[in-house]
Amino acid sequence: MQDGSLIPRFGRARRDPSLAVLEGLHPLKHALRFGGRILEVVCSDPLQLDSLAGELAPDVRAHVLTLARPVAPAVFAKLAPLAPSTGVIALAERPSLDLSRILADPRAAPVILLEDPRDLGNIGACVRVAAAADIAGVLSTGGHDPWHPDALRGAAGLHYALPVLRVGDLAAIEAADRPLLAIDPGGDPLALERLPPRALLAFGGERYGLSDALARRADARVSIPMRAGVSSLNLATSVAAVLFAWRLAAAAAPRA
């Protein structure tokens, strides 16, 4: 296969809703750890990749090196708008996901709903936090694809650690057997007892917050306590604060 054919193929993959473009070693290692189906891996310097994988991903190092194919640095530089500094980029399949199955997850874990988020890096950071908290899934609405390469990079590929899905119709969410909690500055201050174990936690976009329509549907509204004069938190920071408050509550429950 000629290196030149990679450039248009990787370009098309960025627009293909069935594929994920994994820019860098961290997204690739997480996709491998969590069962992603990798289709192709290319690198600019096999020796550098070997060294980095040994340092940062020893558990999947052998797999990475088996998959990776070296290409000319000039070609590699054109496979992404900003070539990954770790010198590796991959194509993978997106998992097939079903909204009803995500919402029906029986574990005592919440689901995050991001209403019309506008910043792809922020979406990725939310996924990364959600994966660390081991929740049941991340849902988003609006025009941005949560599997966009920029979001995948922001999440370090942790989309493969939990379900991440864009939804266009909130009817199924409204019918879910989960309490809907709106994270809203006008809500009651966040307290551990106000976080039901299987809640659907709704966060508004970075600029406008939650829509009135979604806020009205909520079973309750909670706010994150903050210092007076600080108007808001970054979206991913808000998600992190609420999810780790939930983890603290979940950890304390058995002792109580």
Secondary structure, DSSP 8 states (H G I E B T S, - for coil): --GGGHHHHHHHHTT-TTEEEEESHHHHHHHHHTT--EEEEEES-HHHHHHHHHHH-TTTHHHHHHHEEE--HHHHTTSSSS--TTSEEEEEE-----HHHHHT--SS--EEEE-S---HHHHHHHHHHHHHHT-SEEEE-SSS-TTSHHHHHHTTTGGGGS-EEE-S-THHHHHSSS-EEEEEEEEEE--GGG--TT-EEEE-BTTTBS-HHHHHH-SEEEE----TT-----HHHHHHHHHHHHHHHHHHHHH-
